[in-house]
Each structure stands twice: as C-alpha cells, then as structure tokens.
Amino acid sequence: MHSLVLLPGLAGDAFMWRAQLEALAPWQPRVADVHTRHHSIEAMASALLAEHPGQLVLCGASMGGMVAMETARQAPERVAGLALLGTDATPESDAMRQLREAAIVLFDQGRVRQVIEPNVAFAFHPDNARRPDLVDAYLRFVLDAGAQQLTRQNRAVIARPDARAHLPRLDCPVLVMCGEDDQLTPPDKSRQIASLVPQARLVLVPRCGHMLTMERPDLVNATLAAWLREVMPAVGSTGLASARD
C-alpha cells in the first residue's frame, strides 16, 4: 500500500495545499507537519519515515522538497515516487545564509512582519503579488507560524545537506516542477535536479513564482494527477472511477 504525503515549505501548513487536497482526493493525501517539530532536515526526514509506514510517494514544496530528498536518501527502498516543487538540492550559498541570519535577528526581536511582508514580492509572480486573496492567505499562515518556528526552520534550511550526491542513485519516478519566474529557487535549481535524476520529468510553470500550489493550482493539480496515475495507478484509477459513478 502506498501513501501520498504532502510536505509544506518553510512556515507552511495544510493551507498551502488546500487546492491539492481536493484535487488529489482519490489518492487520500496527508499533510506532514514534521517541519514544525524538528530542528534539522535530517531529523524531519527520519520522523517522516517513523510516522508514515509503508511505501511513500512524497510531494514536497521548497523546504518540503529538501525533506523529501533527504527521506529518499535515508530510506530509498521506502520511497516509490518524488514530486519536487520549487526546491533546491544544493547547500546554502553564503549570500543566502547572510540574508537568513539577518532575518533571524529580526525574528528574535519580534519584527516578523517587517521581514515577511517584503518577501511577498519574491514569493509570487508580479501578477499574483497584486492579488489580495493570495497575499493575505500567504501572510496569514507565515505570520501564524511565529518567530520561533521561522527561526528554527530557517536554521534547518541553512544547514541542509547537499542532496546532489545521492540523486543519481534514485530508482523511482521523480517529477520536478518550478515556476518560470521563481526568484527564491530559480528554474536552474530544478533543471539541475532533473539532470541528476535518471527518471526525472521537468515541468516549468509559466507566469508563476515560488508558490506554485497557490498561484497555478489548476496546472499543478493536473500535472500531479497525471503523474500520480502512473506512480499510484491502482489508487488513482479506482478513486477516479468512483468519483464519476
């Protein structure tokens, strides 16, 4: 039996997967929260394996993709498929480390909104950064995460492992998706992942930034559903047939 597990990005929760939970209902997706309870990408992956038995199909966005890749490194025999959305297999760059460390200082001072509100322009495509519904939803779940979570999760991302060494050994289908206008994990990051994985399929989403699941849910959902019908065909075909009856 395969389980579909969705892994949110930094400060994310089930809300960022809201459109996918409905569209992917035939596969009975679960949203993991290991990123809220552990201090490193490695520990998050270990907890995921302990809490979700059996064969796993993992769909991770941003930091969630880092956790998914690390899970596949720790237990490749347990991972039947990976969908990696807007993520990065490389270690943290010096420039990004400095930006995160500066943000952490502000988080510790209680100045969370001062950091997060300007980040909207980097998280979304310019068209979507002007949509109050998306911006308000994004700010709500990130601000709700709070300073302590933001600090801890940023530190986990800073110390993330280099996934490039084990990606060529993956023996499962891998879907790599990225917004064409993603400023936080630019398309070259996804192209690199796809080039390293033997069974990877790369999809670039037009007029989309970093928040794929919220910005282009129809395209993301259709792409994920088509991929899942290949990776989890029995579940997908049975569930979809039941939905039509």
N, C-alpha and C positions, 0 to 999 in steps of 0.2 A: 504494500500500500504506500502510495506517495502522498506527501503533504506539501501544499504550496504555502510558503511563508514569505510575507512581505516585510522588508526591513526599511524603516524610515531613515531619512537623512538626519543630520545634526539638528537637535531640538525639535525634530518632527514627531508626529504621533499618527494615530489612525486617520486623523482628518486629512492628511496629505494623500491618503489612499482612498478617500471617500468614493470617488468616481470608479475606481478599480474594484472595490469591494462588491459593488453591484454588478458591474460588467463581467467580472470573473467568478460570479457566484457558483456556476457549475463545478468549479474546482475547489470550492469551500476554502478560500484563503484565510489565513490567520495573520494578524499583525503582531510582530515580535516587539518586545519592549526591553530587550537585554541592554540596549544602549543607555537606558536610564538607570541601570543598576550596577554597572561595572566600569572600571577605570581604564581599561585598555581594549583595543580592537581584538587582541588575542583572547582576553577573558570574556568578551562579549560572544565571540565565536564558540568558545568552549561551553558557555552557558546555553547557547542556542542548541548545540548538539545534545546536551544533557536534558533539556526541557522539551525537545521535539524529537521523539524517537522515530526510527524507521528511515526510509528513503526521503530525501528532501529535494524539492525544487525551490530555489531561493531567488527572490526578486528584490534586489537592493538598490536604493537610490542614494547617490552621493556617499556619505559615510556608511550607509547601509550596504552599498556595493563593496566597500572595503571589508566589512564584516563578512559578507557573502564569500568574497575571495579567500579570506583567512579561514573560513569554515571549510572550504574545499581543500585548502592546504592541510588542515588538521585531520580531516577525515574524507579523503576523496571518494572512498567507497560508499559513503553515505549520501553524496550529492549527485542527483540524477539530472540536474539542469541548473544553469545560472542565467538570470537576466540582470544585466548590469546597466543601470540608468545614470548617466551623468556622473561618472565616478573616475577614480584615478588609481592606477596601480603603482605609481612611483612614490618614493618617500617625500616628506615635506621639503619644499625648497626653503632656502634661507630667507628669501623675501616674504613668503607666506608665513613662515614661523614668526618673523618680526611683527607682521600685521596681527597675527593671532595673539601673540604675547601682549601687544599694546591693547588689544580688545579686552583681554583677561584683566588687565589692570583696571580698566573702566568698569568691567563687570563687578570686580571686587569692591569698587567704590559705589556700587548701586546705580551706575549710569548705563543701564542696559538699553533703554530706549535710544539713547544717544548713539549707540553702536548699530542697533538693529534697523532703525528707520532708514538711514542712508543705504543700507545693504539691499533695499528693495530694488534699486537701480541696477544692481549687479545680479540679483537673483532672477529677474524676469526680463523677457524681451521688452524693448521700449513700448510696444503697443500694449502689452499686458501690465506693465508697470503703471499704466494710467487707468487700470480697471479697479475701481474701489472694492468690488467684491473679492477679487483675488488678493489685493494688497491687505485689506482688513483681515481676511482669513489667515494669511501668512503671518502678519504681525501678532495676531491673537495667539496662535499656537507657539510661536517662538518666544514671545514675552511670557506666556504661561509657563514655559519650561523653567524660567527663572535663572538668576545669576549663577547659582551653584551648579546646575546642570550644564549651562552654557560653558562655564569654566572647565568642568570635568570632561565634557565631550570634546571641546577644542583641544585640550591636552592629549586626549586619546588620539585625535587626528594628527596632531603634531608628531606623536611618537609611533605612528602607524608603521607596520612592516612593509618592506619592499616586496610586492606581490609578483614582480616580473619573473623572478627565478622559477616559480612553480607553475605559472600559467601555461607554458608549453606542454606540461605533463597532464593537463586536464583531459579527461576522457569522457566528457559529457557535452551535450549541446549547450552552446553559450550564445545568448542574444545580447548585443551591445547597442545601447541607444544613447543618443545625445542630442540636445538642441543645437541647431546650427549656429545659434547666437549665444551659446552658453559662455559667460565670462568667468565663471568660477571654476569649472572643469572644461576647458575648451575642447572642441572636437578632436584635436590632435591627441588628447589623452585617450579618447575612446578608440581612435584609429590605432594607437599603439597597442591597446589591449587586444583588439580584433586581430592585429597582425601576429600576436604571440600565441593565440589560442587556435589549435588545429580545427575545431568545429565551430568557429565563431561566425555570427552573422551580424553585420554592422548596419544600423539604421540611423540616419541623421534626420532629425525632425525640423522642417522648415519653420521660420518665424517663431522660434521657441528659444527660451533661455534655459536656466538651470532647473526650474521647477516643472519638469515635463508632465508629471502626473496631474498637475493643476492647470497648466497652460494649454496643453493639447490633449485632453483626456480621450477624445474620440479616436484620434490616431494612435495614441499609446495603447488604448484598450484593444483596438482592432489588431494591432501588431502583437501584443501579448497573447491575445486569444488564439490567433493563428499559430503562434509558436507553441503554446500550451497544447493545442490539439495534436501536435507532433510529439511533444515530450510526455504528455499525460493523456494519450488518446482515449483510453477506456473511460476515464473520468469525464473528459470533455464531451465525447460523443454521447454518453449516457445522459449527462446533465443537460446538454443542449436539446436532445431529443425530448426529454421530459418537459423542458420549458415550453416546447412548441405544442405539446399534446394538451 
